[in-house]
């Protein structure tokens, strides 16, 4: 566990300098796939990203086809419906993120073109802003006080016993395996599914630790720290599971890597707060 905490914050991060060309290429395939299979009246877009200051996607003639798509058609550009990988899990709201990103990106692009404000620098700024706003919709349900057994005994003996039980609960995380970000980076570099298998096994270890933490009896003075730590472990496990599930979807991966970084920071902060609780509880007695 302590080795896990010493790894520090992951070097995997979403760069703010996302280029318009890269996002446009990935987003165009997603929009092509979606519009090839879904009628306008059937679309029910999710909203994992919010771009407040861009114009909404326009449909000036009200025919159900966005202006940007008609603009592409007039230019003789066809979006190939086969350019995007199939969605990994239609029940996960992350399945919709490619369409949402594409809509915001292309809608903003053609709005600027129509208003005569587009420049490569402005286009890159739009991509950067959209990139910064990408967040994977949360699917982890946090645990609450009712999920734990709280003890009224808050003596030093009880705190020490609790700390011992915590070490046992977190035993699945004591491993010499590579950091999770390294496993996923190896997959991105090689496309070898072996690394996804390794990442999946890591996710299972975190899920096992979460279940163990739910069964620990907690002195009531430690409860809020324990809940935070348990939720950090569970949320982190969920992100790893989704990275495996959506590894073939580059837009979903972008959103998940940001979630990964946030989740790892919270993981470290939660266990740091718990360690400080141990120190305070024992030193003041």
C-alpha positions in Angstrom: 0.0 0.0 0.0 2.8 2.5 0.9 4.6 1.6 -2.3 1.4 2.4 -4.1 1.2 5.8 -2.4 4.8 6.6 -3.1 4.2 6.5 -6.9 2.9 10.0 -6.8 0.6 11.6 -9.4 0.5 9.9 -12.7 2.4 11.4 -15.7 -0.6 10.7 -17.9 -2.5 13.9 -18.3 -4.8 15.5 -20.9 -2.8 18.2 -22.6 -4.6 21.5 -23.0 -3.0 21.9 -26.4 -5.3 19.6 -28.3 -5.0 20.4 -32.0 -8.2 21.0 -34.0 -6.9 18.7 -36.7 -6.6 15.7 -34.4 -9.9 16.2 -32.7 -11.7 16.9 -36.0 -10.4 13.7 -37.6 -11.6 11.6 -34.6 -14.9 13.5 -34.2 -15.8 13.4 -37.9 -15.8 9.6 -37.9 -18.0 9.5 -34.8 -20.5 12.0 -36.3 -20.6 10.0 -39.5 -21.3 6.8 -37.7 -24.0 8.3 -35.6 -25.8 10.1 -38.4 -25.6 7.1 -40.6 -27.6 5.0 -38.1 -29.8 7.4 -36.1 -32.6 9.5 -37.3 -32.7 13.1 -36.0 -35.9 12.6 -34.1 -34.4 9.6 -32.2 -31.3 11.4 -30.9 -31.2 12.0 -27.2 -27.7 13.5 -26.6 -26.0 13.3 -23.3 -24.2 16.3 -21.9 -20.9 15.3 -20.4 -19.3 18.5 -21.7 -20.5 22.1 -21.5 -19.2 24.7 -23.9 -21.0 27.8 -22.7 -19.7 30.5 -25.0 -20.1 28.7 -28.4 -23.1 28.9 -30.5 -25.4 25.8 -30.5 -25.5 23.6 -33.5 -27.8 25.3 -36.0 -30.4 24.0 -38.3 -31.4 27.1 -40.2 -33.9 25.4 -42.6 -35.4 23.2 -39.9 -35.0 20.0 -41.9 -33.5 18.1 -39.1 -30.0 18.2 -40.6 -27.5 20.4 -38.9 -26.1 23.3 -41.0 -22.5 21.9 -40.6 -23.5 18.6 -42.2 -25.2 20.4 -45.1 -22.1 22.5 -45.4 -20.0 19.4 -45.7 -22.4 17.9 -48.3 -22.2 21.1 -50.4 -18.4 20.8 -50.3 -18.6 17.2 -51.5 -17.2 15.8 -48.2 -18.7 12.5 -47.0 -18.2 11.2 -43.5 -17.4 7.5 -43.6 -19.6 5.7 -41.1 -16.9 3.0 -40.7 -14.2 5.3 -39.4 -15.0 5.0 -35.8 -14.8 1.9 -33.6 -18.1 0.5 -32.3 -19.2 1.7 -28.9 -18.0 -0.6 -26.2 -21.1 -0.3 -23.9 -24.3 1.4 -24.9 -25.5 1.4 -21.3 -22.6 3.6 -20.2 -23.2 7.3 -20.8 -19.6 7.5 -21.9 -20.8 5.8 -25.1 -22.3 9.2 -26.2 -19.2 11.3 -25.5 -17.8 11.0 -29.1 -21.1 12.5 -30.5 -21.1 15.3 -27.9 -17.5 16.3 -28.6 -18.0 16.1 -32.3 -21.2 18.2 -32.1 -19.5 20.9 -30.1 -16.3 20.9 -32.2 -17.9 20.9 -35.6 -20.8 23.1 -34.6 -18.3 25.7 -33.3 -16.1 25.4 -36.3 -18.9 26.0 -38.9 -20.3 28.8 -36.8 -17.0 30.6 -36.9 -16.7 29.9 -40.7 -20.2 31.3 -41.2 -19.5 34.4 -39.2 -16.1 34.9 -40.9 -14.2 34.6 -37.6 -12.3 31.4 -38.2 -8.6 31.4 -38.2 -6.2 28.4 -37.6 -5.3 30.0 -34.2 -9.0 30.5 -33.3 -9.7 26.9 -34.4 -6.9 25.6 -32.1 -8.3 27.7 -29.3 -11.7 26.1 -29.7 -10.1 22.6 -29.7 -8.1 23.5 -26.6 -11.2 24.8 -24.8 -13.3 21.7 -25.7 -10.4 19.5 -24.7 -10.2 21.2 -21.3 -13.9 20.6 -20.8 -14.0 16.9 -21.6 -15.1 14.9 -18.6 -16.2 11.3 -18.4 -19.7 11.1 -16.9 -19.6 9.6 -13.5 -20.9 6.1 -13.1 -19.6 5.2 -9.6 -22.2 5.4 -6.9 -20.4 6.7 -3.7 -20.9 4.9 -0.4 -22.6 6.6 2.5 -22.5 6.1 6.3 -25.3 3.5 6.1 -22.9 1.2 4.2 -20.5 0.9 7.2 -20.5 -0.3 10.7 -19.5 2.5 13.1 -18.1 1.7 16.5 -18.7 3.9 19.6 -15.3 2.8 21.0 -12.8 5.4 19.9 -10.0 4.5 22.4 -6.4 4.2 21.3 -6.7 0.4 21.3 -9.7 0.7 19.0 -7.9 3.0 16.6 -4.8 0.7 16.5 -7.1 -2.3 15.8 -8.8 -0.3 13.1 -5.5 0.5 11.5 -4.5 -3.1 11.5 -7.8 -4.2 9.9 -7.3 -1.5 7.2 -3.9 -3.0 6.4 -5.5 -6.4 5.9 -8.3 -4.9 3.8 -5.8 -3.1 1.5 -3.6 -6.2 1.1 -4.8 -6.7 -2.6 -3.1 -3.4 -3.4 0.3 -4.4 -2.1 1.9 -5.6 -5.3 5.1 -5.2 -7.3 3.0 -4.7 -10.5 3.6 -1.7 -12.7 1.6 1.4 -12.0 -1.8 1.4 -13.7 -0.9 4.4 -15.9 2.2 2.5 -17.2 0.1 -0.5 -18.1 -2.3 1.6 -20.1 0.6 3.5 -21.7 2.1 0.2 -22.8 -1.2 -0.7 -24.4 -1.4 2.6 -26.3 2.2 2.2 -27.5 1.9 -1.5 -28.6 -1.9 -2.2 -29.1 -1.1 -5.5 -27.3 -4.3 -6.7 -25.5 -2.0 -8.3 -22.9 -1.6 -4.9 -21.2 -5.4 -4.4 -21.1 -5.6 -7.8 -19.3 -3.0 -6.6 -16.8 -5.0 -3.4 -16.3 -8.2 -5.4 -15.8 -6.4 -7.5 -13.1 -5.4 -4.3 -11.5 -9.0 -3.0 -11.5 -10.1 -6.3 -9.9 -7.5 -5.7 -7.1 -9.0 -2.3 -6.4 -12.5 -3.6 -6.5 -11.5 -6.3 -4.0 -10.0 -3.7 -1.7 -13.2 -1.6 -1.9 -15.3 -4.6 -0.9 -12.9 -5.3 2.0 -13.1 -1.8 3.2 -16.9 -2.0 3.3 -16.6 -4.9 5.8 -14.2 -3.1 8.2 -15.7 -1.9 11.5 -14.8 1.8 11.9 -14.5 3.9 15.1 -16.9 6.7 14.6 -14.2 9.4 14.7 -12.6 7.8 11.7 -15.8 7.3 9.7 -15.6 10.3 7.4 -12.0 9.5 6.5 -12.9 5.8 5.9 -15.8 6.7 3.7 -13.6 9.0 1.6 -10.9 6.4 1.3 -13.4 3.7 0.3 -15.0 5.9 -2.3 -11.6 6.9 -3.7 -10.7 3.2 -4.1 -14.1 2.4 -5.7 -14.1 5.3 -8.1 -10.5 4.5 -9.1 -11.5 0.9 -9.8 -14.4 2.1 -12.0 -12.1 4.3 -14.0 -9.7 1.4 -14.7 -12.6 -0.8 -15.7 -13.8 1.8 -18.1 -10.3 2.3 -19.6 -10.3 -1.4 -20.4 -13.8 -1.3 -21.8 -13.4 1.8 -23.9 -9.7 1.3 -25.0 -10.7 1.3 -28.6 -12.6 4.7 -28.5 -10.0 7.5 -28.6 -12.5 10.2 -27.6 -13.7 8.2 -24.6 -10.1 7.5 -23.6 -9.3 11.3 -23.6 -12.2 11.8 -21.2 -11.2 8.9 -19.0 -7.5 9.9 -18.8 -8.7 13.2 -17.2 -10.9 11.2 -14.9 -7.9 8.9 -14.1 -5.8 11.8 -13.0 -8.5 13.3 -10.9 -9.2 9.9 -9.4 -5.6 9.2 -8.5 -5.2 12.6 -6.9 -8.2 12.0 -4.8 -6.9 8.5 -3.9 -3.7 9.9 -2.6 -5.4 12.8 -0.8 -7.9 10.5 0.9 -5.2 8.1 2.3 -3.1 11.0 3.3 -6.0 12.4 5.3 -6.5 9.0 6.9 -2.8 8.8 7.8 -3.0 12.2 9.5 -6.0 11.0 11.4 -4.0 8.1 12.7 -1.2 10.4 13.8 -3.5 12.8 15.6 -5.5 10.1 17.3 -2.5 8.4 18.8 -0.3 11.4 19.5 -3.0 13.2 21.5 -3.7 10.3 23.9 
